[in-house]
Amino acid sequence: MPASATTLKTTPLEECLAALNGELPAVTREHVRVTVKEFLAAGDTDGERVRTAPIRLSLFADRLRVEGIMHRASNSLLPESIAIKRRGLDLVQQLADRWGIVEGEPPGYWFELDRRE
């Protein structure tokens, strides 16, 4: 795989995961699914938005990067250490190799999963 990323167009989660079926092991696809849902739930997103919220997946030789929007106006985002507890992002902390929240209206999120052989 080249050093540059293969970026899928921004689409709903399940469409992105289906497109990566042959590229990533099932356990990695499930980690993506669970992590995206945790971010969306932290943003108080309703069930329909969880299913249809657009995300962007970028596949690199060594990692997978996921970016999305939480679909909720934030008050002020808390420091990451507090956000883990207050927003229920402890599962994100366990599954993602790196992650963060992007300030804005609405706030966004990103996370990366290392590709392991």
C-alpha positions, 0 to 999 in steps of 0.5 A: 500500500502506498505511503499516502492515504486512501480516503473514502468519500464521507459517508455513513458509518456502515457504508464506509465499513462495508467498503473496507471489508477486504482491507481490515480485519473484522475486529478492527472494523468493530472497533471503528463501529464502537468508537464512532458510536461512543463519540456520537453518543457523547454528543447526545446524538439521536439514534437516526443520526448515529446511523446516518452521520457522515464520517471520513475514513483515511486508510494509511499503510500503518493506521486508519484515521476516522473523522466526524462531527458530533452534531451538537453545539458544545458549551465549552469542551472540557480538558481531555482528562475530564472529558473522558469521565464526563462524556463517557469516552473511556471506551474510546480511550481503550480502543483508539491508539490516538484520539481528540475532540475538535472545537467548533460548532458543532464539535468534531472528533477524530481517532486513529487505530494502528494497523496490526498484522 
